[in-house]
Amino acid sequence: MPNAKVLESKQAIVAELTEKLQSAASGVLIDYKGISVAEDTALRNELRANGVDYAVVKNTLTRFAAQNAGLGELSDCLNGTTSLALSTTDAIAPMRVINKFSKQFNGAKFNIKAGFMDGKLLPLNEILAIAELPAKEVLQAQVLGTMLAPITSLAIVLKAIADEKGGFVEVAAEPVAE
């Protein structure tokens, strides 16, 4: 039986991890076996730049936290080396960055075990499909560009008509009565 101090610290870790899982927009569990320290550092830097929390986690503690957070289905993949990438803001970011690194290693030593979004476990094919989506800022720019396209086209047509007719017509200013 573990002593009370050890048990208390483990319960605190589970409580903190449960809170992180519940507040996360999405997360990915990764088998990181075999990556070098330099590769891990590069991964952590990229994840940090994208606002993603990343940590190596103990399977047993993560299993308890997942059960508490309503993600009990994650228990099946909690074996071997496991790390966890979570994001509270950009739901696509963890999947996109982890998938990019997984492609670098051709799945040989860095694999996605499981993922979740909005409290639901996602199949691996959906995780990979979501990972291929562009960043949030890129999607916003594409939507904005789509909305501006008709206005831009109208301005181009009006300018062409004005050029064809010999320029713009200036309106004479009315005299101001004093």
C-alpha positions as CSV (number, residue, x, y, z in Angstrom):
1,M,0.0,0.0,0.0
2,P,1.5,3.4,-1.0
3,N,2.0,5.9,1.7
4,A,-0.5,8.8,2.1
5,K,1.9,11.4,0.7
6,V,2.5,9.5,-2.6
7,L,-1.2,8.7,-2.9
8,E,-2.1,12.3,-2.3
9,S,0.3,13.5,-5.0
10,K,-1.0,11.0,-7.5
11,Q,-4.6,12.1,-6.8
12,A,-3.5,15.7,-7.4
13,I,-2.0,14.7,-10.8
14,V,-5.2,12.8,-11.8
15,A,-7.3,15.8,-10.7
16,E,-5.2,18.2,-12.8
17,L,-5.1,15.9,-15.8
18,T,-8.9,15.4,-15.5
19,E,-9.4,19.2,-15.6
20,K,-7.2,19.6,-18.6
21,L,-9.0,16.8,-20.5
22,Q,-12.4,18.3,-19.7
23,S,-11.4,21.8,-20.8
24,A,-9.5,20.7,-24.0
25,A,-11.1,21.4,-27.4
26,S,-9.1,18.4,-28.6
27,G,-6.3,16.1,-27.8
28,V,-4.1,13.4,-29.2
29,L,-2.4,10.4,-27.5
30,I,1.0,9.6,-29.1
31,D,3.4,6.7,-29.0
32,Y,6.7,8.5,-29.0
33,K,9.0,5.5,-28.7
34,G,12.3,5.9,-30.4
35,I,12.5,9.7,-31.1
36,S,15.7,11.4,-30.2
37,V,16.0,14.3,-27.7
38,A,16.6,16.8,-30.6
39,E,13.4,15.5,-32.4
40,D,11.4,15.8,-29.1
41,T,12.7,19.3,-28.5
42,A,11.7,20.3,-32.1
43,L,8.3,18.8,-31.6
44,R,7.7,20.6,-28.2
45,N,8.8,23.9,-29.8
46,E,6.4,23.5,-32.6
47,L,3.5,22.5,-30.3
48,R,4.2,25.4,-28.0
49,A,4.2,27.8,-31.0
50,N,0.8,26.5,-31.9
51,G,-0.6,26.9,-28.4
52,V,-0.7,23.1,-27.6
53,D,0.2,21.6,-24.2
54,Y,2.4,18.6,-24.5
55,A,3.5,16.1,-21.8
56,V,4.6,12.6,-21.3
57,V,1.9,10.9,-19.2
58,K,1.7,7.8,-17.0
59,N,-0.8,5.4,-18.5
60,T,-2.4,4.5,-15.1
61,L,-2.9,8.1,-14.0
62,T,-4.2,9.0,-17.5
63,R,-6.6,6.1,-17.4
64,F,-8.2,7.4,-14.2
65,A,-8.3,11.0,-15.5
66,A,-9.9,9.9,-18.8
67,Q,-12.6,7.9,-16.9
68,N,-13.2,11.0,-14.7
69,A,-13.4,13.2,-17.8
70,G,-15.9,11.0,-19.6
71,L,-13.3,9.7,-22.1
72,G,-13.1,6.1,-20.9
73,E,-12.7,4.8,-24.4
74,L,-9.1,6.1,-24.3
75,S,-8.2,3.3,-21.9
76,D,-7.8,0.8,-24.7
77,C,-4.8,2.6,-26.1
78,L,-3.0,3.5,-22.8
79,N,-0.1,1.1,-23.0
80,G,3.5,1.5,-23.8
81,T,5.1,4.9,-24.2
82,T,2.4,7.6,-24.2
83,S,2.4,11.4,-24.5
84,L,-0.5,13.7,-24.7
85,A,-1.0,16.9,-26.8
86,L,-4.0,19.1,-25.8
87,S,-5.3,22.4,-27.1
88,T,-8.0,24.5,-25.5
89,T,-8.2,27.1,-28.4
90,D,-7.5,25.5,-31.8
91,A,-9.0,22.1,-32.0
92,I,-7.0,21.2,-35.1
93,A,-3.6,22.3,-34.0
94,P,-2.6,19.1,-32.0
95,M,-3.6,16.8,-34.7
96,R,-2.0,18.9,-37.5
97,V,1.4,19.2,-35.7
98,I,1.5,15.6,-34.5
99,N,0.5,14.3,-38.0
100,K,3.3,16.4,-39.5
101,F,5.9,14.9,-37.2
102,S,4.4,11.4,-37.7
103,K,4.9,11.8,-41.5
104,Q,8.5,12.7,-41.0
105,F,9.2,9.4,-39.4
106,N,6.9,7.4,-41.8
107,G,5.1,6.0,-38.8
108,A,8.3,4.0,-37.8
109,K,8.8,5.5,-34.3
110,F,6.2,8.2,-33.7
111,N,2.5,7.2,-34.1
112,I,-0.9,8.6,-33.2
113,K,-2.6,6.2,-30.8
114,A,-5.9,8.0,-30.4
115,G,-7.5,11.4,-30.4
116,F,-10.6,13.2,-29.2
117,M,-12.5,16.4,-30.0
118,D,-15.3,18.0,-28.0
119,G,-15.4,15.1,-25.6
120,K,-15.8,12.3,-28.2
121,L,-13.2,9.8,-29.3
122,L,-12.3,10.0,-33.0
123,P,-11.3,7.1,-35.3
124,L,-7.8,7.3,-36.6
125,N,-8.9,8.1,-40.2
126,E,-10.9,11.1,-38.9
127,I,-7.9,12.3,-36.9
128,L,-5.8,12.2,-40.1
129,A,-8.4,13.9,-42.2
130,I,-8.8,16.7,-39.6
131,A,-5.0,17.0,-39.4
132,E,-4.9,17.9,-43.1
133,L,-7.1,20.9,-42.7
134,P,-5.3,24.3,-42.8
135,A,-4.7,26.4,-39.8
136,K,-7.6,28.5,-38.4
137,E,-6.1,31.7,-39.7
138,V,-5.8,30.3,-43.2
139,L,-9.4,29.1,-43.1
140,Q,-10.5,32.6,-41.9
141,A,-8.6,34.2,-44.7
142,Q,-10.1,31.9,-47.3
143,V,-13.6,32.7,-46.1
144,L,-12.9,36.4,-46.1
145,G,-11.5,36.2,-49.6
146,T,-14.6,34.4,-50.7
147,M,-16.8,37.1,-49.2
148,L,-14.7,39.9,-50.8
149,A,-14.6,38.3,-54.3
150,P,-18.0,39.7,-55.5
151,I,-17.3,43.2,-54.2
152,T,-13.9,43.2,-55.9
153,S,-15.4,41.9,-59.2
154,L,-18.0,44.7,-59.1
155,A,-15.4,47.3,-58.6
156,I,-13.4,45.9,-61.5
157,V,-16.5,46.0,-63.8
158,L,-17.4,49.5,-62.8
159,K,-13.9,50.7,-63.4
160,A,-13.9,49.0,-66.9
161,I,-17.2,50.7,-67.8
162,A,-15.9,54.1,-66.6
163,D,-12.7,53.7,-68.6
164,E,-14.7,52.7,-71.7
165,K,-17.0,55.7,-71.4
166,G,-14.1,58.1,-71.0
167,G,-13.6,58.4,-67.3
168,F,-15.7,59.3,-64.3
169,V,-18.3,62.1,-64.5
170,E,-17.7,64.8,-61.9
171,V,-20.7,66.2,-60.2
172,A,-20.8,70.0,-60.1
173,A,-20.9,71.4,-56.6
174,E,-23.9,73.4,-55.8
175,P,-23.3,76.9,-54.6
176,V,-23.7,77.3,-50.9
177,A,-26.4,79.8,-50.0
178,E,-25.3,82.4,-47.4
